[in-house]
Amino acid sequence: MDALVRRYQREASLPGVRPFNRLANDRGWVGRRMSELGVATARILRDDFPLQNLREALEGIEECVIKPRQAHSSRGVMSLRRVGEVTFTCLQQRCELSLVEILDDLYRDMREHQFPNHWQLEELLLPPSGLLRPVDDFKFYAFRGRVGLILQVSRATQGTHYRWYDRDWQPVQTGKYAEALDPALLPPRAPDAMLALAERVSAALPTPFCRIDLYEARQGLVLGELTPEPGTYHAFGEQADLYLGAMFEMAQHL
């Protein structure tokens, strides 16, 4: 799978070719395309500001998610609910943080992971239960409208936990995140609807492969992001790697 993705990336970088990863990183394009498909996305409350302007960006906002504009992981992401003028509850850490403490954490993440000082505030999504915790992330490895694998990601103060499923929502082993798998994680309440949405989005994209990240929130099913180049393919076991690679090759010829 890793070799096939890298070959596709090289071909997409040829002159005259507009690579899909540029479209996937263009939030305007993603928003318009999802609107055409009738797919909900998290609302952008504030867009493209530096961390030194965070206090001004948060004015008048009671709850939100702050993240780097180029976020493709949980690094630099904080879910916040206001409890005072400059105090917020952080859902990931399950504690109250001052604005100074929030900035310290975000500046540290920015330095360690070297992403640009461009940030945004998004609508806060909560699970259907209404519990004050981050929603689980369901990542669909999809090939031209067909899902191959599903990864559930649950983030808590005790760490990040994972669970893998096949297309029928049966638990599987892939060799990846083996040390952090949690069989106690529950599938979404509407698994068939979530799978159908992921495959509908995938079928509408001009690329043989894209990971479709979805949330099951109190607002309904919401698209998180499109990730055409998720990393660490080398971490898959041989069976999962061959399976995904075969799906990628078939999708390239559709």
C-alpha positions as CSV (number, residue, x, y, z in Angstrom):
1,M,0.0,0.0,0.0
2,D,2.8,2.4,0.9
3,A,4.6,1.9,-2.4
4,L,1.4,2.4,-4.4
5,V,0.5,5.6,-2.6
6,R,4.0,7.0,-3.2
7,R,3.8,6.1,-6.9
8,Y,0.4,7.8,-7.2
9,Q,1.8,10.9,-5.5
10,R,4.7,11.0,-7.9
11,E,2.3,10.7,-10.9
12,A,0.0,13.4,-9.4
13,S,3.0,15.8,-9.2
14,L,3.7,15.7,-13.0
15,P,3.2,19.0,-14.9
16,G,-0.4,19.7,-15.9
17,V,-1.8,17.5,-13.1
18,R,-3.7,19.0,-10.2
19,P,-3.1,16.6,-7.3
20,F,-6.1,15.8,-5.2
21,N,-4.3,16.5,-2.0
22,R,-4.4,20.2,-2.8
23,L,-8.2,20.0,-3.2
24,A,-8.5,18.1,0.0
25,N,-6.5,20.8,1.9
26,D,-8.6,23.5,0.3
27,R,-11.4,23.9,2.9
28,G,-13.4,26.1,0.6
29,W,-13.4,23.4,-2.0
30,V,-14.3,20.7,0.5
31,G,-17.1,22.8,2.0
32,R,-18.6,23.5,-1.4
33,R,-18.3,19.8,-2.6
34,M,-19.8,18.5,0.7
35,S,-22.7,21.1,0.4
36,E,-23.4,19.8,-3.1
37,L,-23.6,16.3,-1.7
38,G,-25.7,17.3,1.3
39,V,-23.0,16.3,3.7
40,A,-22.7,18.2,7.0
41,T,-19.3,19.6,8.0
42,A,-18.2,21.3,11.2
43,R,-18.8,25.1,10.9
44,I,-15.7,27.3,10.9
45,L,-16.2,30.0,13.6
46,R,-12.9,31.9,13.0
47,D,-10.4,31.3,10.3
48,D,-6.7,31.8,9.8
49,F,-5.4,33.8,12.8
50,P,-2.0,33.6,14.6
51,L,-1.9,32.3,18.2
52,Q,-1.0,35.7,19.5
53,N,-4.6,36.7,18.5
54,L,-6.3,33.8,20.2
55,R,-7.9,35.9,22.9
56,E,-9.6,38.2,20.3
57,A,-10.6,35.2,18.2
58,L,-12.3,33.6,21.2
59,E,-14.4,36.7,22.1
60,G,-18.1,35.9,22.1
61,I,-17.6,32.1,21.6
62,E,-18.8,29.8,24.4
63,E,-17.5,26.5,23.0
64,C,-15.2,25.5,20.1
65,V,-12.4,23.4,18.8
66,I,-9.1,25.2,18.2
67,K,-6.8,23.5,15.6
68,P,-4.1,24.3,13.1
69,R,-5.5,25.1,9.7
70,Q,-3.4,22.2,8.3
71,A,-4.4,19.7,11.0
72,H,-4.2,16.0,10.0
73,S,-3.9,14.6,13.5
74,S,-4.8,15.4,17.1
75,R,-1.6,17.5,17.6
76,G,-2.5,21.1,18.5
77,V,-6.2,20.3,18.7
78,M,-8.1,21.4,21.9
79,S,-11.9,21.2,22.5
80,L,-12.9,24.1,24.8
81,R,-15.9,25.2,26.7
82,R,-15.9,28.6,28.4
83,V,-16.3,28.8,32.2
84,G,-15.0,32.3,32.7
85,E,-13.6,35.4,30.9
86,V,-10.2,33.7,30.3
87,T,-10.9,30.2,31.6
88,F,-12.0,27.1,29.7
89,T,-12.7,23.5,30.3
90,C,-10.5,21.4,28.0
91,L,-12.4,18.2,27.0
92,Q,-9.3,16.3,26.2
93,Q,-7.6,17.0,29.5
94,R,-10.8,17.1,31.5
95,C,-9.7,20.1,33.5
96,E,-10.0,23.9,33.6
97,L,-7.2,25.8,31.9
98,S,-6.5,29.5,31.8
99,L,-5.9,31.2,28.4
100,V,-2.1,31.4,29.3
101,E,-2.0,27.6,29.9
102,I,-3.8,26.9,26.6
103,L,-1.4,29.1,24.7
104,D,1.6,27.4,26.4
105,D,0.3,24.0,25.2
106,L,-0.4,25.2,21.7
107,Y,2.9,27.0,21.3
108,R,4.7,23.8,22.5
109,D,2.8,21.7,20.0
110,M,3.6,24.1,17.2
111,R,7.3,24.1,18.0
112,E,7.6,20.3,18.4
113,H,5.6,19.4,15.3
114,Q,6.7,22.4,13.2
115,F,3.4,23.5,11.7
116,P,2.7,27.1,10.6
117,N,1.2,29.7,13.0
118,H,-2.2,29.6,11.2
119,W,-5.1,28.5,13.3
120,Q,-8.9,28.2,13.2
121,L,-11.9,27.8,15.5
122,E,-14.4,25.1,14.6
123,E,-17.8,24.2,15.9
124,L,-17.6,21.9,18.9
125,L,-19.1,18.5,18.3
126,L,-20.3,16.4,21.2
127,P,-21.4,12.7,21.1
128,P,-25.2,11.8,20.8
129,S,-25.2,11.0,24.5
130,G,-24.5,14.7,25.3
131,L,-21.5,13.8,27.5
132,L,-18.9,16.5,27.7
133,R,-16.1,14.6,25.9
134,P,-14.6,14.6,22.4
135,V,-16.6,12.6,19.9
136,D,-14.9,9.4,18.6
137,D,-13.4,9.7,15.1
138,F,-14.3,7.0,12.5
139,K,-11.7,6.9,9.7
140,F,-12.8,5.0,6.6
141,Y,-10.1,3.8,4.2
142,A,-12.2,4.1,1.0
143,F,-11.4,3.3,-2.6
144,R,-13.7,4.8,-5.3
145,G,-16.8,4.3,-3.2
146,R,-15.8,1.1,-1.5
147,V,-14.6,1.0,2.1
148,G,-11.8,-1.4,2.9
149,L,-11.1,-0.8,6.6
150,I,-12.5,1.4,9.4
151,L,-10.5,2.8,12.3
152,Q,-12.2,4.1,15.4
153,V,-10.2,6.6,17.4
154,S,-11.2,7.6,21.0
155,R,-9.2,10.3,22.8
156,A,-9.3,10.6,26.6
157,T,-7.0,11.7,29.5
158,Q,-5.8,8.2,29.8
159,G,-4.5,8.3,26.2
160,T,-5.7,7.5,22.7
161,H,-7.3,4.1,22.0
162,Y,-8.2,2.4,18.8
163,R,-10.4,-0.3,17.3
164,W,-10.3,-1.7,13.7
165,Y,-13.3,-3.0,11.8
166,D,-13.9,-4.5,8.4
167,R,-16.7,-3.2,6.1
168,D,-19.2,-5.3,8.1
169,W,-18.2,-3.7,11.4
170,Q,-16.5,-6.9,12.6
171,P,-13.4,-6.3,14.7
172,V,-10.1,-7.1,12.8
173,Q,-6.4,-6.9,13.5
174,T,-4.2,-4.9,11.1
175,G,-0.9,-4.9,12.9
176,K,-1.2,-1.1,13.5
177,Y,-1.8,0.4,16.9
178,A,-1.6,-3.1,18.4
179,E,-0.4,-1.8,21.8
180,A,-3.4,0.6,22.1
181,L,-6.4,-1.4,20.8
182,D,-9.4,-1.3,23.1
183,P,-12.1,-4.0,22.5
184,A,-14.4,-2.0,24.9
185,L,-14.9,0.7,22.3
186,L,-18.4,0.6,20.8
187,P,-19.3,1.0,17.1
188,P,-21.5,4.0,16.2
189,R,-25.2,4.0,16.9
190,A,-26.0,4.1,13.1
191,P,-23.2,2.0,11.6
192,D,-24.9,1.3,8.3
193,A,-25.7,5.0,7.7
194,M,-22.2,6.1,8.5
195,L,-20.7,3.5,6.2
196,A,-23.1,4.5,3.4
197,L,-22.1,8.2,3.8
198,A,-18.4,7.4,3.7
199,E,-18.8,5.4,0.5
200,R,-21.0,8.1,-1.1
201,V,-18.4,10.8,-0.3
202,S,-15.6,8.5,-1.6
203,A,-17.4,7.8,-4.9
204,A,-17.8,11.5,-5.5
205,L,-14.0,12.3,-5.2
206,P,-11.6,12.5,-8.1
207,T,-9.1,10.1,-6.6
208,P,-8.7,6.3,-6.3
209,F,-8.2,6.5,-2.5
210,C,-9.0,8.9,0.3
211,R,-9.5,8.3,4.0
212,I,-12.9,9.8,4.9
213,D,-13.0,11.0,8.6
214,L,-16.5,11.1,10.1
215,Y,-18.1,11.9,13.4
216,E,-21.3,10.7,15.0
217,A,-22.4,13.8,16.9
218,R,-25.5,15.1,18.5
219,Q,-25.9,17.2,15.3
220,G,-25.9,14.0,13.2
221,L,-23.2,12.6,11.0
222,V,-20.5,15.2,10.3
223,L,-17.5,15.1,8.0
224,G,-14.3,15.8,9.8
225,E,-11.8,15.9,6.9
226,L,-10.6,14.3,3.8
227,T,-7.2,12.7,4.2
228,P,-5.7,11.6,0.9
229,E,-2.3,10.8,2.4
230,P,-2.5,9.4,5.9
231,G,0.9,8.3,7.1
232,T,2.6,5.2,8.5
233,Y,1.4,2.7,5.9
234,H,4.5,0.8,6.8
235,A,3.0,0.0,10.2
236,F,0.3,-2.3,8.7
237,G,0.8,-6.0,9.0
238,E,1.5,-8.0,5.7
239,Q,-2.1,-9.2,5.3
240,A,-3.7,-5.7,5.8
241,D,-1.0,-4.1,3.6
242,L,-1.7,-6.6,0.7
243,Y,-5.4,-6.2,1.1
244,L,-5.3,-2.4,1.0
245,G,-2.8,-2.5,-1.9
246,A,-5.1,-4.7,-3.9
247,M,-8.0,-2.4,-3.4
248,F,-5.9,0.6,-4.4
249,E,-4.8,-1.1,-7.6
250,M,-8.4,-2.0,-8.5
251,A,-9.6,1.5,-7.8
252,Q,-6.9,3.0,-10.1
253,H,-8.5,1.1,-13.0
254,L,-12.1,2.1,-12.4
